[in-house]
């Protein structure tokens, strides 16, 4: 796990995404309400946190279980003069503490799958006020009959992965109204995420020539990138904007 964190420690994002996609989702949220407080889970080093802070007047509580990521975010907030509106919180997304007053918005980019789609939506619903919004990006199938190779990969990586329509049906059954959803562009994978990941592997590999576990990790990450190059039209990250009803 320490090796995994080192690979991602100097990357802007820990999953596919971009400033443009965060802003696109924020615009959809604003069609429902103007967020005054945001609870972000799995914030990582806070690339999207900073986008939210710079483009709203909301107070943001940013949760992650890896303290070094939170220190990076705190330094970013300090440099940008936003420390008063960004509070970091070290802890598990499986046990987020309920505030005295529920949040307007819950934000989760590329991490809800850790909780499980349905379990996560059900648990986080309790932290939202009536009419509040959850905005999250989720790995999803984009076609009805994916090829065998990506099916096998995602069956192991994320067995609960579903298509967009099924995810929307599940959300509605859990007490949400689907306000919007959109597929993240391929540039969010290739330029914003994988390009930095390739650089990190290239930089780290000479230091770990004789480390079997490290090389296994590097090879698995490279295989994932090659898979997306071949089958990126069959799966992707989808941003979902849901309102509690």
Secondary structure, 3 states (H helix, E strand, C coil): CHHHHHHHCCCCCCCCCCHHHHHHHHHHHHCCCCCCEEEEECCCCCHHHHHHHHCCCCEEEEEECCHHHHHHHHHHHHHCCCHHHEEEEECCHHHCCCCCCCEEEEEEECCHHHHCHHHHHHHHHCCEEEEEEEEEEEEEECCCCCCHHHHHHHHHHCCCCCEHHHHHHHHHHCCEEEEEEEECCHHHHHHHHHHHHHHHHHHHHHHHCCCHHHHHHHHHHHHHHHHHHHHCCCEEEEEEEEEEC
